[in-house]
Amino acid sequence: MNRRVTVIGGGVIGLATAYALVREGLAVDLVEARGSLASATSFANGGQLSYRYVAPLADAGVPWQALGWLLQGESPLRLRMRLDPAQWRWLAAFVMACRHTVNRRNAAWLLELALHSQATLARWREDDGLQGFAWRRNGKLVAFRTARAFAHGREHLLEPDSQQVLGAAELQALEPALADAPFIGGVFTPDEEVADCHRFCQRLAERLQASGLCRLLLGRPVTGWVRRDDEVLALELGSEQLDVERVVLCAGYRSPGLALPGMKLPIYPLKGYSLTAPITAEHLAPQVSITDYERKIVYARLDQQLRVAAMVDIIGFDESVDARRLRSMHRLAGETLPRAADYERAVEWAGMRPATPTGGPIIGGTPYRNVWLNLGHGALGFTLACGSGERLARMLG
Ligand SMILES: Cc1cc2nc3c(=O)[nH]c(=O)nc-3n(C[C@H](O)[C@H](O)[C@H](O)COP(=O)(O)OP(=O)(O)OC[C@H]3O[C@@H](n4cnc5c(N)ncnc54)[C@H](O)[C@@H]3O)c2cc1C
């Protein structure tokens, strides 16, 4: 009989973990609070598989830069201090992590995980025939508006051998959609990829169901643990109990609410927003993914839609779509790539990045001998999902 693993959370991390476990021949119960899969943060993210742009946000000088942003009207960053010790602890730990040596160490570790993730997704696509999620290797262009930022970008390449530094004319030759854009240069990374995270999750779920090894338990919030000493025996699902052998917690930004005594989960939600605008024959949409470096806005073409994602709001657990932030995104996107898509008909969305102060996810065991963690992927969950899932599955396989 196959040994059973219970995965808590049906976002991209939980689904990729479940898929990797089933690939190892293990049986899986995936328990998801909501009525549908990938309907929280994995629903309409930026779509970038940004394998070589994984340097954490926490770096030397960032607290000062952040203060500057907070004083701007239309800033990519918004902070609302709350009477919440979890928020203060997270901010203090973030400031402590803003050191160049810490940033470089975490960036190197994340790059290794990201490249492993790219190779894992390639295997799932090629060996298992996984498709139908708007995947393309279209390359990523980080574009700069000022000479200072351009110089900084050139000096901080994580994989210089596979990245090209381009001037303004070369940018427009590479991507005709940038004809009206105010960029003076950029860094192009041809091996970067793009895909629709929600559709990817749907494809994984179909495969999991077809495997005969996975039960998807939807609309079943985990409300507590039944444990004896350092072992978990069952999960509480309201008034019911689900017996477990081994458990992996992948509940995204909600994970701290499920922490067991002795488990440290320094995760805080960093809210962001996206627009998904239709592309018709009259539009000139970019083929490569574009990051507007100074404004911290990413643009990705997903088949006949343009996904625009941006903003970091550190304001607690408020999941609502803030009309002012979306208005600002509409304006900035319309100004930078005016002909790229029909912004008037864009679908608006907000999601909560499950962020650790250092930017690195938490993958591995806990003080409880049958409980593992795969969470805290912040702004890179889609990029890191396949590699994180496979690493975890190997620990359990
Ligand atoms: C605006 C924006 C843009 C982004 N762009 C990118 C990008 O371009 N590339 C990239 O790699 N990443 C991007 N990200 C980050 C990425 O979306 C996240 O890192 C990723 O979706 C996190 O996945 P997750 O599975 O950990 O969390 P989620 O998708 O939130 O899934 C967690 C699941 O756990 C469930 N759950 C919670 N509590 C319980 C419970 N008690 N019982 C059962 N189930 C529970 C939730 O309902 C949810 O379905 C972006 C994020 C945002 C907000």
Ligand as a Chemical Component Dictionary entry (heavy atoms), coordinates in Angstrom:
data_LIG
# 
_chem_comp.id                   LIG 
_chem_comp.type                 NON-POLYMER 
_chem_comp.pdbx_formal_charge   0 
_chem_comp.three_letter_code    LIG 
# 
loop_
_chem_comp_atom.comp_id 
_chem_comp_atom.atom_id 
_chem_comp_atom.alt_atom_id 
_chem_comp_atom.type_symbol 
_chem_comp_atom.charge 
_chem_comp_atom.model_Cartn_x 
_chem_comp_atom.model_Cartn_y 
_chem_comp_atom.model_Cartn_z 
_chem_comp_atom.pdbx_ordinal 
LIG C1  C1  C 0 0.420  40.803 -7.441  1  
LIG C2  C2  C 0 1.252  39.545 -7.368  2  
LIG C3  C3  C 0 2.082  39.215 -8.421  3  
LIG C4  C4  C 0 2.880  38.072 -8.364  4  
LIG N1  N1  N 0 3.640  37.731 -9.438  5  
LIG C5  C5  C 0 4.395  36.607 -9.419  6  
LIG C6  C6  C 0 5.162  36.238 -10.552 7  
LIG O1  O1  O 0 5.132  36.897 -11.574 8  
LIG N2  N2  N 0 5.931  35.120 -10.470 9  
LIG C7  C7  C 0 5.984  34.366 -9.319  10 
LIG O2  O2  O 0 6.740  33.393 -9.285  11 
LIG N3  N3  N 0 5.215  34.669 -8.245  12 
LIG C8  C8  C 0 4.428  35.770 -8.262  13 
LIG N4  N4  N 0 3.672  36.117 -7.179  14 
LIG C9  C9  C 0 3.772  35.303 -5.958  15 
LIG C10 C10 C 0 2.943  34.028 -6.051  16 
LIG O3  O3  O 0 1.675  34.302 -6.568  17 
LIG C11 C11 C 0 2.824  33.409 -4.663  18 
LIG O4  O4  O 0 4.115  33.248 -4.090  19 
LIG C12 C12 C 0 2.152  32.038 -4.715  20 
LIG O5  O5  O 0 0.907  32.121 -5.362  21 
LIG C13 C13 C 0 1.958  31.483 -3.300  22 
LIG O6  O6  O 0 1.378  30.216 -3.444  23 
LIG P1  P1  P 0 0.905  29.411 -2.171  24 
LIG O7  O7  O 0 0.417  28.105 -2.661  25 
LIG O8  O8  O 0 1.965  29.440 -1.125  26 
LIG O9  O9  O 0 -0.282 30.295 -1.571  27 
LIG P2  P2  P 0 -1.818 30.382 -2.033  28 
LIG O10 O10 O 0 -1.946 30.416 -3.485  29 
LIG O11 O11 O 0 -2.417 31.496 -1.251  30 
LIG O12 O12 O 0 -2.398 29.000 -1.560  31 
LIG C14 C14 C 0 -2.561 28.678 -0.197  32 
LIG C15 C15 C 0 -3.842 27.888 -0.098  33 
LIG O13 O13 O 0 -3.984 27.412 1.244   34 
LIG C16 C16 C 0 -5.363 27.473 1.570   35 
LIG N5  N5  N 0 -5.510 27.505 3.022   36 
LIG C17 C17 C 0 -5.199 28.536 3.849   37 
LIG N6  N6  N 0 -5.517 28.198 5.118   38 
LIG C18 C18 C 0 -6.032 26.953 5.074   39 
LIG C19 C19 C 0 -6.569 26.069 6.043   40 
LIG N7  N7  N 0 -6.640 26.419 7.357   41 
LIG N8  N8  N 0 -7.029 24.851 5.653   42 
LIG C20 C20 C 0 -6.961 24.472 4.345   43 
LIG N9  N9  N 0 -6.485 25.285 3.379   44 
LIG C21 C21 C 0 -6.023 26.498 3.752   45 
LIG C22 C22 C 0 -5.830 28.761 0.897   46 
LIG O14 O14 O 0 -7.239 28.768 0.731   47 
LIG C23 C23 C 0 -5.075 28.733 -0.398  48 
LIG O15 O15 O 0 -5.801 28.140 -1.450  49 
LIG C24 C24 C 0 2.854  37.238 -7.210  50 
LIG C25 C25 C 0 1.985  37.556 -6.151  51 
LIG C26 C26 C 0 1.190  38.697 -6.228  52 
LIG C27 C27 C 0 0.246  39.013 -5.102  53 
# 
loop_
_chem_comp_bond.comp_id 
_chem_comp_bond.atom_id_1 
_chem_comp_bond.atom_id_2 
_chem_comp_bond.value_order 
_chem_comp_bond.pdbx_ordinal 
LIG C1  C2  SING 1  
LIG C2  C3  SING 2  
LIG C2  C26 DOUB 3  
LIG C3  C4  DOUB 4  
LIG C4  N1  SING 5  
LIG C4  C24 SING 6  
LIG N1  C5  DOUB 7  
LIG C5  C6  SING 8  
LIG C5  C8  SING 9  
LIG C6  O1  DOUB 10 
LIG C6  N2  SING 11 
LIG N2  C7  SING 12 
LIG C7  O2  DOUB 13 
LIG C7  N3  SING 14 
LIG N3  C8  DOUB 15 
LIG C8  N4  SING 16 
LIG N4  C9  SING 17 
LIG N4  C24 SING 18 
LIG C9  C10 SING 19 
LIG C10 O3  SING 20 
LIG C10 C11 SING 21 
LIG C11 O4  SING 22 
LIG C11 C12 SING 23 
LIG C12 O5  SING 24 
LIG C12 C13 SING 25 
LIG C13 O6  SING 26 
LIG O6  P1  SING 27 
LIG P1  O7  DOUB 28 
LIG P1  O8  SING 29 
LIG P1  O9  SING 30 
LIG O9  P2  SING 31 
LIG P2  O10 DOUB 32 
LIG P2  O11 SING 33 
LIG P2  O12 SING 34 
LIG O12 C14 SING 35 
LIG C14 C15 SING 36 
LIG C15 O13 SING 37 
LIG C15 C23 SING 38 
LIG O13 C16 SING 39 
LIG C16 N5  SING 40 
LIG C16 C22 SING 41 
LIG N5  C17 SING 42 
LIG N5  C21 SING 43 
LIG C17 N6  DOUB 44 
LIG N6  C18 SING 45 
LIG C18 C19 SING 46 
LIG C18 C21 DOUB 47 
LIG C19 N7  SING 48 
LIG C19 N8  DOUB 49 
LIG N8  C20 SING 50 
LIG C20 N9  DOUB 51 
LIG N9  C21 SING 52 
LIG C22 O14 SING 53 
LIG C22 C23 SING 54 
LIG C23 O15 SING 55 
LIG C24 C25 DOUB 56 
LIG C25 C26 SING 57 
LIG C26 C27 SING 58 
# 
